[in-house]
Amino acid sequence: HGERSELLACPPNRRTSEILQTHSTIAGHLSDDARFVPNGNEYDRGLPVPNASPALAGKDCVALIPHHGVVLQKINGDGVENPSSFLGTITDIVDCGATAKVTAEILGTWEVTSVMPKADLIDVPQVGSAADVIIDPNLVVVVPN
């Protein structure tokens, strides 16, 4: 199934991603305009996924979001809409030495994890606080469910 670095960057399926624990896995579907829409959020604008296969459009699938592709920031309120930014609530912060694993819930139904240098936590609210959750759409992998 590929070299270790390939598996870590782009797991071929949900199960591999869950074993490696390097990606957040979100069930949903891919829209015709290449936006991933999580289950339970059919009216959500979705996450643009430019690298998704058009063959997956309209089908049940899973978005694999790498932890290093998620950034959590204080809400800036500058009025500029970023299609890859979502309002989230910090649900967990785990100290991992020089880094921290920070989990946020988005729209009350899906969670993503970010692995961040602890020095960057100065700009992140505490558990229970709101945050801008910014996902790099170029790193998201969409696979069949």
N, C-alpha and C positions, 0 to 999 in steps of 0.2 A: 504493500500500500504506500510505498514512497519512503523517501528519506525522512529522518526525524525532524529536520527543520521544515520540510514541506508539510508534515503532519501537524506540527505546532502552528504553522501559519495558516493552513487551510485544511482543516479536518474534512474527510470525505463525507461524513454523515454525523447525525446527532449523537449517536452512541460513542463514537470516537471522541467527539468534543467533550462529552460528559466524563469520560474516563480521564482525558488529559487535564480537565478543569482549567482550560485556558480561555474559554469562550463562554459568554452567556448564551443560552439557547432559548429562543422565543418562537412558539408555534404561531402560525398565521397563514396568510396567502399573499401571493405576489399579484399586484394589479397589472392591467394592460400597459400602464405607463411606468412600469418598473419601480413601483413603490411597494415596500413590504408593509402589510397591515396586520398587526398582531390580533390574534383571536380575542374577541370581546371588545374590540375597538373598531368596528366596521365603519364608524363615522369619523374616525381619526384620519388625519391627512397622510399618515404613513411615513415611512422612512425611505427617501430615495436610495435605490441600490443600483448604481449604473453598471455594475459588473454582473448582474443577475442574468441567467439564461432566459431568453424570451419563451422558451419551451415550458417554463414553470408558471407562466401567467395564468391566473385563474385557478391554480391548483393549490391544495394544502401543502405547505412546506414549512421549513424551519430556518430562521435567520440565526447564523452563528456570528456573534459579535465579540471580537477579541477584546480581552480586558485592557490591553494597551491602546485600543481604539476608542476608548471612552474617557472623556474628561469631565470632571464635575467642577463647577464654579459657582460663586455667589451670583445670585440673580442681579444682572446689571441694569435692567429696565431702560435700556437705551432706545427701545422701540424698533430696533432693526430685527426683522424676522429671519432667522436662520433655519432653513428646512431640515437641518440635521440636529436641531436643538429642541429639547423637550423639557417641560417643567416636571421636576421629580422631587421626591422626598427621600432624604438619607435614612436608610433603615439599619445600616450596620457599618461599623468601622473596625477592622481587624489589624492590629500591629504585626507587621512581618519584618521587623528589623529596620532596614533603611527605607522600606516601602510600607504602604498600607493598602489593604484591600477595602475599598469603599463600595457599598451596594446601595443602589437607589431604586425606588419603585416609581414607575411612570404610569400616569393615568389610572392608578389604582389596580392595574392588572398585570403588568409585566415588570420584571426586574433586570437590571444590568449591573455588572460589576466593573469597577475600574481599579487597576493597580497603579498607584501614584507614589512618587517620592514623598516621604513624610514632610519634607520641607514645603511642599505644595499644599499641605493640609491647612496652612494658615488662611488660605483663601476659600476653604470649604466649610460650610456650616456643620454643626454637630448633628448627631442622630436626632431625627424628628424635624429637622429644619428643611426648608425648601432649597432647591439648587437647580441651576441650569445644567442639564445633562446633554453634552455634545458628543455625538457619535460620528466617527469618520466613515462616511458611506462607502468609501473606496476599499475599506478593510472588511466590510460585512460580506459573508458568504451565505448564499441562499441555496439550500439543498432540499430534495424531496423529503416529505415527512415519512 
